[in-house]
Amino acid sequence: MFRTINPEELNDNLFKMIGRDWLLVTAEKDGKANTMTASWGGAGIMWGKPSAFVFIRPQRFTKEFVDGSQEFSLTVLGSSHREILNYCGTVSGRDEDKIVKCGLTLAHEGKTPYFEEGNIVLICRKLFAQELAENSFLDKSIIEKWYPQRDYHTMYVAEIEKVLIKE
Ligand SMILES: Cc1cc2nc3c(=O)[nH]c(=O)nc-3n(C[C@H](O)[C@H](O)[C@H](O)COP(=O)(O)O)c2cc1C
């Protein structure tokens, strides 16, 4: 069971939650959901709204789902689910149904898919999407280090419509 809290009531350290515990980014398109692990991104305030910032490379199958939907979720799984995060961060939904394979239980908040196994779920509504432009990098060493194939992330800014927390 989940209850809804205000984003300000979130006690977890976001640096740890995103960078160390990792997130599952999940979206649904044409009645089918896909998910992938993410450990980059952030949350804060943008355009006066509680917002999440997510970065997705062009080759991710999940990108098609995020692009094809108004909404997506960010699910923080408990620490006992590390294997699932590793799996969803290395295998592509193009090759198999990761959600079924991992035994994840798909649930919906309105139209937005998320997982029952989550401890914290952010329900997000897309506000903005833009591919990172090569000429906008002020520190060019980032390009060589992270983008040898020039596969720049698309940045999504999304309003956090709801925060669900496991009771
Ligand atoms: C710890 C971890 C963090 C990751 N973070 C991101 C990320 O923030 N953005 C991204 O595009 N890919 C990230 N990935 C890679 C995707 O999760 C991975 O390529 C996944 O298999 C994509 O699945 P899909 O093709 O079904 O979308 C991460 C992988 C791991 C293991």
The ligand as an SDF file (V2000), in Angstrom:
LIG
                    3D

 31 33  0  0  0  0  0  0  0  0999 V2000
   23.3410    2.0490  -12.6880 C   0  0  0  0  0  0  0  0  0  0  0  0
   22.8700    2.3920  -14.0710 C   0  0  0  0  0  0  0  0  0  0  0  0
   22.4450    3.6730  -14.3520 C   0  0  0  0  0  0  0  0  0  0  0  0
   22.0220    4.0540  -15.6290 C   0  0  0  0  0  0  0  0  0  0  0  0
   21.5950    5.3280  -15.8600 N   0  0  0  0  0  0  0  0  0  0  0  0
   21.1760    5.6870  -17.0890 C   0  0  0  0  0  0  0  0  0  0  0  0
   20.7100    7.0070  -17.3310 C   0  0  0  0  0  0  0  0  0  0  0  0
   20.6070    7.8510  -16.4210 O   0  0  0  0  0  0  0  0  0  0  0  0
   20.3520    7.3240  -18.6070 N   0  0  0  0  0  0  0  0  0  0  0  0
   20.4080    6.4160  -19.6440 C   0  0  0  0  0  0  0  0  0  0  0  0
   20.0790    6.7540  -20.7820 O   0  0  0  0  0  0  0  0  0  0  0  0
   20.8150    5.1340  -19.4250 N   0  0  0  0  0  0  0  0  0  0  0  0
   21.1870    4.7430  -18.1740 C   0  0  0  0  0  0  0  0  0  0  0  0
   21.5870    3.4640  -17.9310 N   0  0  0  0  0  0  0  0  0  0  0  0
   21.5570    2.4830  -19.0180 C   0  0  0  0  0  0  0  0  0  0  0  0
   20.1810    1.8460  -19.2640 C   0  0  0  0  0  0  0  0  0  0  0  0
   19.5300    1.5180  -18.0550 O   0  0  0  0  0  0  0  0  0  0  0  0
   20.3760    0.5450  -20.0900 C   0  0  0  0  0  0  0  0  0  0  0  0
   21.0070    0.8460  -21.3160 O   0  0  0  0  0  0  0  0  0  0  0  0
   19.0970   -0.2410  -20.3010 C   0  0  0  0  0  0  0  0  0  0  0  0
   19.4420   -1.5640  -20.6900 O   0  0  0  0  0  0  0  0  0  0  0  0
   18.1890    0.3940  -21.3270 C   0  0  0  0  0  0  0  0  0  0  0  0
   17.0840   -0.4420  -21.4990 O   0  0  0  0  0  0  0  0  0  0  0  0
   15.9950   -0.2000  -22.6570 P   0  0  0  0  0  0  0  0  0  0  0  0
   16.7050   -0.3390  -23.9690 O   0  0  0  0  0  0  0  0  0  0  0  0
   14.9700   -1.2640  -22.4140 O   0  0  0  0  0  0  0  0  0  0  0  0
   15.4720    1.1750  -22.4400 O   0  0  0  0  0  0  0  0  0  0  0  0
   22.0150    3.0730  -16.6650 C   0  0  0  0  0  0  0  0  0  0  0  0
   22.4330    1.7570  -16.3860 C   0  0  0  0  0  0  0  0  0  0  0  0
   22.8420    1.4160  -15.1030 C   0  0  0  0  0  0  0  0  0  0  0  0
   23.2630   -0.0030  -14.8100 C   0  0  0  0  0  0  0  0  0  0  0  0
  1  2  1  0
  2  3  1  0
  2 30  2  0
  3  4  2  0
  4  5  1  0
  4 28  1  0
  5  6  2  0
  6  7  1  0
  6 13  1  0
  7  8  2  0
  7  9  1  0
  9 10  1  0
 10 11  2  0
 10 12  1  0
 12 13  2  0
 13 14  1  0
 14 15  1  0
 14 28  1  0
 15 16  1  0
 16 17  1  0
 16 18  1  0
 18 19  1  0
 18 20  1  0
 20 21  1  0
 20 22  1  0
 22 23  1  0
 23 24  1  0
 24 25  2  0
 24 26  1  0
 24 27  1  0
 28 29  2  0
 29 30  1  0
 30 31  1  0
M  END
$$$$
